[in-house]
Amino acid sequence: MYRWLLATLLIMLIGLQYRLWFGEANLREVWRLEQMIEEQQVENAQLVERNKRLEAEVRNLKKGLAALEERARSEMGMVKEGETFFQLVEPQQERRRD
């Protein structure tokens, strides 16, 4: 009698272990999904930070002319009226041919 009960419990344990490791939604799949979630959270945090920087830049461009002027000077090389533009050029070093 006890042998049948022990055999039944052992078969149930093996069945549950099989399902835990190899069945649908097994532990390996859960671990893989948790890793994917962590990676996605890191990417989302980076995107949130980027969006905050872009939002601040948009606010600056809408509010004041200083940000717009700075961008025009740095990206487009524009100069205010009445200013003198100086461009410093480094001398090229002569190449020696041996």
N, C-alpha and C positions, 0 to 999 in steps of 0.2 A: 504494500500500500504506500509506504513512504517513498519507495523507489519511483513509483508513478508520479507522485506529487513532486519529488525532486526533479525528475526528468521534465515534467511539464513546466516547472518554474525555470529550469535551465533553458529550455527551448524558448520560453517567453523572453528571458533575459537576452539571449542571442538575437532574437527577432528585434527587440528594442534597440540593442546596440547597432545592429545592421541599419535600422532605420535612422538612428542618430548620426551615423557616420556616412552612409551612402544613400539614404532616401531623399525625398524631396525636402528642401530647406534644411540640409544637413549642416553640421558644424563648420565644415570648410567653407561652404557657401556663405554662412553667416559671418565668418571671419573676413572673407573677401569683401562682402558688402560693407562691413564696418570700416575696412581700410579705404574703400572707395568713398565712403561718407567723410572720413577724415580728410582725404585729399580734396574733395569738393568743398569742404568748409574752409580749407586753407586758400583755395582759389577764390572762393566767394569773399573772404576777408580782403584779399588783394584787390579784387574788383570794387569792393565798397570803398577802400582807400582811394583808388584811382577816381572813382565817381565823386568823392568828396573834393579832391583836388580840382577836378574839372568844374564842379559846381562853384567852388570859390573863384576860379578863374572867370567863369561866366558872370558871376556877381560883380567882380572887379571891372570887367569890361563894360557892364551895363551902368555901373555907378559912376566911375570916375574916368577922366581922360588920361590920368597918369599911367594907368595900366595899358591903355590903348596906345599912348605915345611911346611907352617903353617897348611894346611889341613892334610898333612901326620902325623904331630905331634899330632894334636888334635883328629883326627878321627881314626887313625890307631896305635897311640902310638909309632911311630917310633922315633929313637934317632940317632943323627949324629955320625959319627965315631969319636972316641976320647972323646965323652961326657960321663959323668957318670949320670946315671938315679937314682934318689932318689924317693922312694914312701913312703909317710907318711901315716901311718895307725892309725886311732883313736882307743884308747883302748875301748873295749866293757865294758859296765857297767854290774856289776853282778846283776842278778835278785834274789830278795829275795822271798822266798816262805813262806807265812804266814799260 
